[in-house]
Amino acid sequence: MSVVKASNVYKVFGKRQNEVVKRLEEGADRDDLTKLGTAAVIDASFEVEAGEIFVVMGLSGSGKSTLIRTLNGLWSPTAGSVEVLGTDIASIDAAALRKVRTDHVSMVFQHFALLPHRTVRDNAAYAMEIRGTAKVERDQAADRWLKAVGLDGWGDKYPEQLSGGMQQRVGLARALAAETDILLMDEAFSALDPLIRREMQEQLVELQGELKKTIIFITHDLNEAMFLGDRIAVMRNGRIVQVGTPEEILTDPANDYVAQFVHDVDRARVLTASNVMEKARQVVTNQNGPRVALRSMRESNASAVYVTDRHRKFLGVVSDRDCIDHLRGGAKTLDEIIKPAATSASPDDLLIELFLPSSESPLPVPVTDDEDQLVGVVPRATLLAALGNQTSNDQTSDDDQSAGSTAVEWTAPVDTGIIDQVLAETGDASEAETASSRGDL
């Protein structure tokens, strides 16, 4: 069951609210109805699952802040319903609504909303005080949460003695100390300087990894939405125009507005290896031996290939020169010449984390899962193409994979004629004929 569910929510301000809703349902444009009322939210529907960060993003006037106020009952929907943990909060009385807010919903505001005459500790403990928690217990809890947000030892200070970033940490500690299921954050970091804002974003992600709260986060900053959100709802003119993961919104925008909105997003901080990886084509198993490995390198014009076991567990790489020396020495397996890969990636690694490994690898960056199985590769050409607004469906050719792998080589690939000669010398009749026709023998 979803924790928060909005179904066909409208919020209209003005004297003729119901008429505005009716006209909107019939297809009227909200700009044509301003004399009847102001439609701030129009037919909004979404569900928020337990433990996810759901970001509502839009420009000023898009309706996002109005929407979040319907989620905690500050404003009742003109039409539609909002359910919190299965309870339609528009249909309950004031006492029941207060209990929902006290027990299940807390909020972090853009402008901190701290009480200036109270200490930092008392501000953090305020929700527990309202709830009737004993002073010793609430002070201990407040100190624990202040420490969690990086304000250990600041409990006796007053808000005016703190920087803006520190004050917002108090606001976050206050919301966390309430120990509610749902955390609403309305432009919580928008008033902060860029560096402090990034610190707060990173801290929220770190805390979320431990606490698994259900967070609904309002922002006008797309990069912030992409960094924080498990899913994002994009709003425009009161309507939700797309709901999806950051990757879905970035790579498959619902319309031209969303496409334009995401055009300047730093894709390297949003897309992951799994979004752009391709099937590995330069792969042999450790049972194949050096002859098969040499043929694979000759066909792809590469100086190395990946090696896996029969179950696709990634073992490392072998080079063409090692295979030649090994083959001339009479070896039949690759085990003695497999070297660890310079690097590897997990499917969840961000593209920005792959640039350095890609520049240092003689092959496309291998992508391995939790069981060390090779699940794909990220060629250098694909990595760059993904950042140039091409989607992960734009696959590179075999030549692209090998070209991407030779930008930084251990050495240049051994000439194919030499490989044919070595294969012929070590007993491959078909290779002997090829080498003879080329004049290599």
C-alpha positions in Angstrom: 0.0 0.0 0.0 1.3 3.5 -0.8 2.0 5.8 2.1 0.7 8.9 0.3 -1.8 8.8 -2.5 -3.2 11.8 -4.4 -6.1 11.1 -6.7 -7.3 13.7 -9.2 -6.5 16.6 -6.9 -7.7 20.1 -7.8 -7.0 23.2 -5.7 -8.8 26.3 -6.8 -8.8 29.7 -5.1 -11.7 32.1 -5.6 -15.4 32.3 -5.1 -16.5 29.9 -7.9 -14.1 27.0 -7.3 -16.4 24.2 -8.3 -17.3 25.9 -11.6 -13.6 26.2 -12.4 -13.1 22.5 -11.7 -16.0 21.6 -13.9 -14.7 23.8 -16.8 -11.2 22.4 -16.4 -12.6 18.8 -16.6 -14.4 19.8 -19.8 -11.0 20.9 -21.3 -10.9 24.6 -20.7 -7.5 26.3 -20.3 -6.9 27.7 -16.8 -5.7 31.0 -18.2 -9.2 31.5 -19.6 -10.8 31.0 -16.2 -9.0 33.6 -14.1 -12.1 35.7 -13.7 -13.8 32.7 -12.0 -10.8 31.6 -9.8 -7.2 30.6 -9.8 -6.5 26.9 -10.4 -3.2 26.2 -8.6 -3.3 22.4 -8.9 -5.1 20.6 -11.7 -6.0 16.9 -11.7 -2.8 15.8 -9.9 -2.5 12.0 -9.3 0.4 10.1 -7.9 1.4 7.6 -5.2 4.4 7.7 -2.9 5.8 4.4 -1.7 7.3 3.8 1.8 11.0 4.7 2.0 11.3 6.7 -1.2 12.3 10.3 -1.9 9.5 11.6 -4.2 10.5 15.0 -5.6 7.9 17.5 -6.9 9.7 19.8 -9.3 8.6 22.9 -11.2 9.2 26.5 -11.8 7.6 29.3 -9.7 3.8 29.3 -10.1 3.7 25.6 -11.2 1.6 24.6 -8.2 4.2 22.5 -6.3 4.0 24.4 -3.0 0.2 24.4 -3.1 0.3 20.7 -3.7 2.4 19.9 -0.7 0.0 21.9 1.5 -2.8 19.6 0.5 -0.7 16.6 1.5 -0.7 17.7 5.2 -4.1 19.1 5.3 -3.1 22.8 5.5 -5.4 23.3 2.5 -8.3 21.0 1.6 -8.5 19.9 -2.1 -11.3 21.6 -4.1 -11.8 18.2 -5.7 -10.2 14.8 -5.5 -8.7 13.1 -2.5 -5.4 12.9 -0.5 -4.8 9.7 1.5 -2.1 9.5 4.2 -1.5 5.9 5.3 -5.0 5.0 3.9 -6.8 7.9 5.6 -8.5 10.5 3.4 -7.4 13.6 5.3 -10.0 15.9 3.7 -12.8 13.8 5.2 -11.7 13.7 8.9 -12.3 16.3 11.6 -9.8 18.7 13.0 -8.8 16.5 16.0 -8.1 13.5 13.8 -6.2 15.7 11.3 -4.0 17.0 14.2 -3.3 13.4 15.2 -2.2 12.5 11.7 0.2 15.4 11.6 1.5 14.8 15.1 2.0 11.0 14.6 2.8 10.6 10.9 3.8 13.9 9.1 6.5 16.4 9.9 7.8 19.3 7.8 10.9 21.2 7.0 10.4 24.8 5.7 12.4 26.9 3.3 13.0 29.7 5.8 13.8 27.5 8.8 10.9 28.6 11.0 12.9 28.3 14.2 11.7 30.0 17.4 14.3 32.7 18.2 13.8 32.7 22.0 14.4 29.0 22.3 17.7 27.2 22.3 18.8 25.0 19.5 18.0 21.9 21.6 14.5 23.2 22.5 13.8 23.9 18.9 14.8 20.4 17.9 12.7 19.0 20.7 9.6 21.1 20.0 7.5 18.4 18.3 8.1 16.1 21.2 7.2 18.8 23.7 3.9 19.4 21.9 3.3 15.6 22.1 3.9 15.7 25.8 7.2 13.8 26.0 9.1 14.2 29.3 11.9 16.9 29.2 14.8 14.5 29.9 13.7 12.2 27.2 13.1 14.8 24.6 16.4 16.6 25.4 18.3 13.3 24.9 16.5 12.7 21.7 17.1 16.2 20.4 20.8 15.9 21.2 20.9 12.6 19.3 19.3 14.1 16.2 21.4 17.3 16.4 24.5 15.1 16.4 23.1 13.1 13.4 22.8 16.4 11.4 26.3 17.6 12.3 25.4 19.9 15.2 26.8 18.0 18.2 27.5 20.4 21.0 25.4 23.3 19.7 22.3 22.5 21.7 22.7 25.4 24.2 23.1 28.0 21.4 20.3 30.2 20.0 19.3 30.4 16.3 20.8 33.9 15.8 24.2 32.4 16.7 24.0 29.9 13.8 24.7 30.3 10.1 21.9 29.7 7.6 23.1 26.2 6.9 23.2 25.4 10.6 19.8 26.8 11.2 18.4 24.5 8.4 20.1 21.6 10.1 18.2 22.4 13.2 15.0 22.4 11.2 15.9 19.0 9.8 16.8 17.7 13.3 13.4 18.9 14.5 11.5 17.1 11.8 13.6 13.9 12.4 13.1 14.1 16.2 9.4 14.0 15.7 10.0 10.4 14.4 7.1 10.5 11.9 6.6 8.2 9.0 6.5 11.0 6.4 8.8 14.0 5.9 7.6 17.0 3.8 10.3 19.3 2.7 9.2 22.5 0.9 12.2 24.1 -0.9 14.1 23.2 2.2 17.6 24.0 0.8 16.7 26.8 -1.6 17.7 29.7 0.7 21.2 28.3 1.2 24.4 29.1 -0.5 25.4 26.6 -3.3 28.2 24.8 -1.3 26.1 24.6 1.9 23.1 23.4 -0.2 25.1 20.6 -1.7 26.3 19.6 1.8 22.7 19.4 3.0 21.7 17.4 -0.1 24.4 14.9 0.6 23.6 14.7 4.3 19.9 14.1 3.5 20.9 11.2 1.2 23.2 9.8 3.8 20.6 10.0 6.5 17.9 8.5 4.2 20.2 5.5 3.7 19.9 4.8 7.4 16.4 6.0 8.2 14.4 5.0 5.1 11.8 7.8 5.7 9.1 8.6 3.2 10.2 12.0 1.9 8.3 14.4 -0.4 10.6 17.1 -1.5 9.6 20.3 -3.3 12.2 22.1 -5.4 12.5 24.3 -8.5 16.1 23.0 -9.1 16.3 20.2 -11.6 19.8 19.1 -10.6 18.7 18.9 -7.0 15.7 16.9 -8.0 17.9 14.5 -10.1 20.3 14.1 -7.2 17.8 13.5 -4.5 14.8 11.8 -6.1 14.0 8.2 -6.4 11.1 9.4 -8.6 10.3 12.9 -9.8 7.0 14.6 -10.6 7.4 17.5 -13.0 4.8 20.2 -12.7 3.8 23.0 -15.2 0.9 25.4 -14.9 -0.7 23.4 -12.1 -0.5 20.0 -13.8 1.8 17.1 -13.4 3.2 16.5 -16.8 5.5 13.5 -16.1 6.3 11.2 -13.2 9.3 8.9 -13.5 12.8 8.1 -12.2 15.6 10.6 -12.9 16.8 8.4 -15.7 13.4 8.1 -17.3 12.8 11.8 -17.3 16.3 12.5 -18.6 16.3 9.9 -21.4 12.6 9.8 -22.2 11.0 13.1 -21.6 7.2 13.1 -21.9 7.0 16.3 -24.0 9.0 19.2 -25.4 8.6 21.1 -22.1 10.3 18.4 -20.1 12.9 17.9 -22.8 13.8 21.6 -22.7 13.8 21.5 -18.9 16.3 18.7 -18.7 18.5 19.9 -21.6 21.2 21.4 -19.5 21.2 18.8 -16.7 24.6 17.4 -15.8 23.9 13.9 -17.2 27.1 12.5 -15.7 25.6 13.0 -12.2 22.3 11.3 -13.1 22.9 8.5 -15.6 24.5 5.3 -14.3 26.5 2.5 -15.9 23.4 0.4 -16.3 21.8 3.2 -18.4 24.5 3.1 -21.1 26.3 -0.2 -20.9 26.4 -2.5 -23.8 27.0 -6.2 -24.3 30.6 -7.2 -24.0 31.9 -8.5 -27.4 35.6 -8.9 -26.6 35.2 -11.8 -24.1 36.7 -15.3 -23.8 36.4 -17.9 -21.1 39.4 -19.2 -19.1 38.8 -22.6 -20.7 39.2 -21.3 -24.3 43.0 -20.9 -24.2 45.4 -18.5 -25.8 44.6 -19.4 -29.4 40.9 -18.4 -29.0 41.9 -15.3 -27.2 44.4 -14.3 -30.0 41.7 -14.8 -32.6 39.3 -12.6 -30.7 41.9 -9.8 -30.4 42.8 -10.1 -34.1 39.1 -9.8 -35.2 38.5 -6.8 -33.0 41.9 -5.2 -33.5 42.4 -4.9 -29.8 45.4 -5.6 -27.6 43.5 -7.3 -24.8 40.2 -9.1 -24.1 38.2 -9.8 -21.0 38.3 -13.2 -19.4 35.4 -14.9 -17.5 34.8 -18.3 -16.2 32.1 -20.6 -17.6 29.5 -18.9 -15.4 30.4 -15.4 -16.6 32.3 -14.5 -13.4 34.8 -11.8 -14.3 38.4 -12.9 -13.9 40.4 -10.2 -15.6 42.1 -9.5 -18.9 44.8 -11.0 -21.1 47.0 -9.2 -23.6 47.9 -10.3 -27.1 51.7 -10.3 -26.3 51.2 -12.5 -23.2 49.0 -14.8 -25.3 51.7 -15.1 -28.0 54.5 -15.8 -25.5 52.3 -18.3 -23.7 51.3 -20.0 -26.9 54.9 -20.3 -28.1 55.7 -21.9 -24.7 53.2 -24.6 -25.3 50.6 -23.5 -22.8 47.0 -24.5 -23.4 45.1 -22.3 -20.8 45.0 -18.7 -19.9 45.1 -19.0 -16.1 48.7 -18.1 -15.7 48.5 -14.8 -17.7 45.2 -13.4 -16.6 45.8 -10.0 -15.0 43.4 -8.0 -12.9 41.4 -5.3 -14.8 42.6 -1.8 -14.2 39.2 -1.0 -13.0 35.5 -2.2 -13.0 32.2 -0.6 -12.3 28.9 -1.6 -10.8 25.6 -1.0 -12.6 24.7 1.8 -10.1 27.9 3.8 -10.6 27.3 7.3 -11.9 28.9 8.1 -15.3 31.0 10.9 -13.7 32.7 8.1 -11.7 33.7 6.3 -14.9 35.7 9.0 -16.7 39.0 8.3 -14.9 38.6 4.5 -15.1 37.8 4.8 -18.8 40.9 6.9 -19.6 43.1 4.3 -17.8 41.6 1.1 -19.2 42.8 -0.6 -22.4 39.3 -1.9 -22.9 35.8 -0.5 -22.3 35.1 -0.3 -18.6 33.7 -3.7 -17.5 30.5 -3.6 -15.5 30.0 -6.4 -12.9 27.1 -7.2 -10.6 27.1 -8.2 -6.9 28.2 -11.7 -7.8 31.1 -10.4 -9.9 29.5 -11.5 -13.1 30.3 -9.5 -16.2 26.9 -7.9 -17.2 28.1 -5.4 -19.7 30.7 -2.8 -20.7 30.9 1.0 -21.2 33.0 1.9 -24.2 34.6 5.3 -24.1 32.7 6.3 -27.3 29.4 5.4 -25.6 30.3 7.2 -22.4 30.8 10.4 -24.4 27.8 9.9 -26.6 25.5 9.5 -23.5 26.7 12.9 -22.3 25.9 14.4 -25.7 22.1 13.8 -25.3 22.1 10.4 -27.0 20.2 7.7 -25.1 21.5 4.4 -23.9 19.7 2.8 -26.9 22.3 4.2 -29.3 24.6 1.2 -29.5 28.1 1.4 -30.8 29.5 -0.9 -33.5 32.2 -3.5 -33.0 34.6 -0.9 -34.5 33.5 1.7 -31.9 34.1 -0.8 -29.1 37.6 -1.6 -30.3 38.4 2.1 -31.1 37.2 3.1 -27.7 39.5 0.5 -26.2 42.6 1.6 -28.0 42.6 5.3 -27.0 44.9 4.4 -24.1 46.6 1.1 -24.6 49.2 -0.9 -22.8 50.7 -1.1 -26.3 49.3 -1.0 -29.8 47.7 -4.2 -31.0 50.0 -6.8 -32.5 49.9 -6.9 -36.3 47.3 -9.4 -37.5 49.9 -11.0 -39.8 52.1 -11.8 -36.8 49.2 -13.3 -35.0 48.4 -15.5 -38.0 52.1 -16.5 -38.1 52.2 -17.5 -34.4 49.0 -19.5 -34.8 50.5 -21.3 -37.8 53.8 -22.0 -36.0 51.9 -23.5 -33.1 50.0 -26.0 -35.2 46.9 -24.3 -36.7 46.8 -25.5 -40.4 44.1 -23.0 -41.4 46.1 -20.1 -40.0 49.2 -21.5 -41.8 47.4 -21.2 -45.1 46.3 -17.6 -44.3 49.8 -16.6 -43.3 51.3 -18.2 -46.4 48.9 -16.4 -48.7 50.0 -13.1 -47.0 53.7 -14.0 -47.3 54.2 -14.0 -43.6 55.9 -17.4 -43.6 
